[in-house]
Amino acid sequence: MHLSHIFPYNRDLSFDIPAMSLRTSALLSLSIAAVLSFPLAQAHGAPASKATTAVASTFNPDSVPVSTRPLPAFPYLDWPEKLQERERRGKTEDFDRAWFVAGNARHAAEGRVSRRSYYLSHAGLSQLAAVRNYEQALKELGAVRIDTVKPYSKDFPAEDAPERNRFIQKEFGIYGKSADYSTWLLRTPEKRIWFGLTVTSQQVRLTTLEEKPMERSIALTKADEMKAALDKQGFIALYINFDTDKAALRDDGKPAVDEIARLLKNNPGLKIAVEGHTDNSGDAKRNKALSEQRAATIVTALKGAGIEAARLKSAGFGADKPIADNRTEDGRARNRRVELVKL
């Protein structure tokens, strides 16, 4: 199957690769542009495809081999040639979270995110043709397929079936078992790049995430500023860093906790509640539990710094108390917070 008529080579990209013709493979304008003349992908779900699938009950992203192939610009895969600009739906955010299926579990990654979708009929593609094209393009970029369970399978982890259904509809765009979903991971010496692909009988939805740390734009709040806010309004929102979907305090979050401890030591009569909040991405029950765990982590750290337990309480509210619009990147970032509340 020759793919240049669907995803033509992007002539703006030039690579000097001896003995390999990108122009011959011609896959990319999907800046599907790193085509290095590999075999066609096996049929989706066929046994042969398992040879390139990383299988693990607890998936380790570092188990995927590092690729040194040259890459086109983010988001690496372009639109199909026949798709008119007015028929393209896409959005890129410099920093956000996206969910993928890694091994047999869901995995959240953070970084630069591109989300794109379009109707197959507008691109002149069948469901199978879209799946085959993306499989080949992703393999030729150097990506490896890493999902080992279908999101709509009863084995896919969730608190209960309705919660699972809401999660996969929101995060993966899957509304029925006819949808074809796959997660692909590309590791380079510098970064990890995730691709979540959903192809239904009508639409394609592609999420591409390039892992990177958040560029901090909010300065550390000092102890005296915390005290002024607590005296004035009874609470203050702080932005303390945790790894995605984890409750362990990161090293770059410790200075904020140190300032909270200094606040309490300078004001021995002050008692506070530490309240955790999340955005609305992902599973609601998991978000609430995570917010509780993160608040408890901070309280534990404060106790370790010599603050009496009787002066501290912790609680978590998940996404139930947003202070900004969860439909925007900035709003979600503001909602992922810890609040100190004066008791």
N, C-alpha and C positions, 0 to 999 in steps of 0.2 A: 504494500500500500504506500504510494508516494504521497507525502503530506504537504508539499510546497504549495498546493492550491488552497489548502486550508490555513496553514500557519506559515507564510513565506518567510524566508530569511530576511532579517532586518539589515539592510545595507548600510545603516549608520554605524553598525558595530563591525569592527575589524579585528580579527585574531590571527596571529601568525603561528599556525600549528602545523608543523611538517607532517606530510603524508596523510593528513586528514582534511577533508574538504567540507567546511561548514556550508559552503554554497551548494554543494551537491546534496547534503542532507536536507538543507533548506527548511528546517522545521520552524525556525524562530521568526516570527514577528509575534509569536505568542511570547514577546521577547523570549518566545519559546526559543530563544537564540543561543543555545550552546550545544548545538547538535553535533555529535561526534560520530555519526554513522554506526549506531548500535542496532541489534536485532529488534524487530517489532515486539511489543509487549505481548505477553501471553493473555489469553482471555481472562477477564476479571473473575476472580474466584477460582480459576482453574488450578489444579494441583501444581503445575509447573511454576506458577508464580511464587510459590512458597520459597523457592530458592533464593529470592531477593527480599524476603520478608524477615525482619528481625523479630523473633518470637521470644517472649519472656513473660512470666507471670507478673513480675515487677519490672517494668521496662526501664532500662538504663540508656539514656540518649547517647552516652559515650561508647556504647557497643556498636554504633553505626560507624563504618570505616570513614576516614577523612578523605575527602575528595580535593584534588588540586587542580581540577579543570577550570579554565577561565569562565567567568560568569558575565552575563549581560547585566544591565542596571536593574535595580529593584523596580518592580516586583518580579522580575525574571521571566515571567510568561506574559505574552501580549494577548490582545483580543484576536479572535478569528478574523481572517481577511474579509469575509463577506458581511461581517457585522457592522452596520452603520453606526456612526457615533451617537446618534439620537437613541439607539437601542441598547446602549451600554449603561449599566448601572454600577457605579464604583465609588469607593471612598478610601482615602489613605489617611492614617493617623500616625503621628510621629511616635507616640507611645500609648499603648493600650494592652489589654489582655485578650487572648483568644484561647478557645478550648479545642483540643484534638483528642483522638483516640490513639493512645500509645500502648502497644501490647494489648492487654485485655482490660485496660482501665482508661479513665479520662485523665487528661493532662492539661494543665494551664501553663501557657508561656506568655511572657511579656516582652514588648519591644515595638518596633515599627510594624504596623499592620496595614495590609491592603485587603479590602473585601470587594469582590466583584461578582456580578451575576448578569445573566442574559437568558433569553429564550432560545432554545435550540432551533426553532423554526426560523428565527431571524438570522441565524448563522448558517442555515442550510445543513444542519447536522442531525443525525439520528442519535439516540441515547448511546448506542454502542459505538458509533463513530467518535463521539466526544470522549467516551471513556478510553478508547484505544489511543486517540491522539494525545491525551494528557498523560497516559501511562508511558508512552514512548518518549514524550518530551521530558517528563520528570526523570526518567531513567538516564536520558542523555545529558541532563544537567548534572547527574551524579547522585540524585536522590534515591533513597531506599524506602520501600513501603514498610510500615511498622505496625499497622493495626492488625490484630488477630481476632477481633470480635466485632460483630455488627452493632451499631449503636442501638438498634431496635431489638436486639436479642435479649432474651430474659436474663442472660448472663452478664449483660452490661450493668455495671454497678450504679445503683440509685437507691434512695430510701424506700421508694415504692413505685409501682408502675405509673400512676398518674404523674408523679414528680419526674420520673425518667422521661416520659413523653414530652412534658413541658420543656425539659432541658434540651432534648435532641431537636425539638422543633425550633427553639430559639437559637441554639448555638450552631446547629448543623444544617438547618433548613430541611429537615426530613419529616415528612408527614405521612409516610406509608412505606411498606416493605419493598416496594418496587424501586426505591431509590438506591443508587449505587454510591457508597461512601468509601473513601480511602484517605489515610494519612501518610504523608511522605516526609522524610527528614533528610536534609542535606547538611552534612558537616564539612566545614572548611577549616583550615588551620586557625582562622580568626573567629569564626562564629557558627551558630546553628540556625538553620532556616527551615521553618515548618510550612507544609502545604496541606490544607484540609480541603478535599474535593468532594462535592456532592453533585451527582448527576441524576436528575429525575427524568421522567418521560417527557417533561416539558422544559426544564431549566437546568442551567449550570450555575453552581455557586462555588467560588474559589476563594479561600482565605489563605493569605501568605503572610507569615510573620518572621521577621528577622530579629532574633534576640539581641537586645541591647539594654543597658541600664538606663533608668530615667535620668534625664538631665534636671538636676534640682533647681527649682525656681522659687522655692519658699525658704526664707532664712530661718535659722534656728531661733526659737523663742526663748529668751532668757528668763531666769527665775523671777526677776522683778517685774517683767512684763506679764508673766503668768499671774503673779499676785495682783497686779492692777486690774487685769481682766476678771479674775475671780471676785474681787471686791466690787467691781462695777456691774457685772452681769451674771455672776454666779457660775460661770463655766468658761472654758476656752477649748478650742479645737486645735489639736496638734497633729502633725503629719510625721509619723514614726515608721521607718522602713522595715518591712518584713518580706521574706521571700514569698513568691506566689504560692498560695494555698498552704502556707506553713505558719506556725505560730512562734517559731524560734526567733528571738531578737537578733537582727543583723548587727554587725559591728558599727555600721554607719547610723544605726538607730540608738546606740548607747549614749551619745552625748545628750540627746533629748531627755533620756531617763535620768542622766546625771543632773540635769537642770531641775527636773521635778523633785529629785531627792534634795537638792540644795534649797528649793522653795520650801519644802516641808521642814528641813532642819532650821531654816531661818525664821520659820513661823511655827513654833512647837504646839500652838493651840489649833492649828488648821487640820481639818479632816477632809478627805476627798474620796470621791468615787471615780474609778477609771472605767470609762465606757468605750467599748469597741464598736465600730461601724464599718460597713463595706458598701461597695456599689451593688448593683443588681445583676452583675454578670454571674452566670452559673447557677448552681443549685441553691435554693433559698434556705433549706435546712442546713446545708453545709456552711453557707455564709454565716448563719447565726451562730453555729457551733464554733466556727473559726474566729468570729469577733469576740466570743466569750473567752476562748483560749488565749487570744492575743492580749486582752485586757488582764487576764490572770497572769500572763507572762510578765507584764509590766509591774503588777503588784508584787510578784515574787522577786523581781529585780530590786524593787524599792525596799522590800524587807531585807534583802541581802545587803543593801546599803545602810542598814541600821534604822529604818523607819518602823515604828511599832505597828503591828498588825491591826490593832484597835483603831488606828487612824485611817485605815484603807478598806475600800470595798471595790469589787469589780463586777462588771455586767457587760453583756454583749447584745446588740440589737440587729445584727445583720444589716440588711438593706431597708429596714422598716422606718428609719428616720433620716431620709435624705435631706441635705441642705442645698442641693443643686440638681440640675437636670441630668438624669442618667443617660439621656440620649446623646450627649456630647462627651468627647474625650475629657475636656476640662471639668465638666460636671462630675463624671465618674471619679476623676482624681480627687476632687474636693470631698466627695462622699466617703472615700477610703481614709478614714481618720480615727483618731483616738480623742475622746473628750475628757477633760478633767472637770468634775462637777463638785462644787463646794457643798459640804454636808453641814 
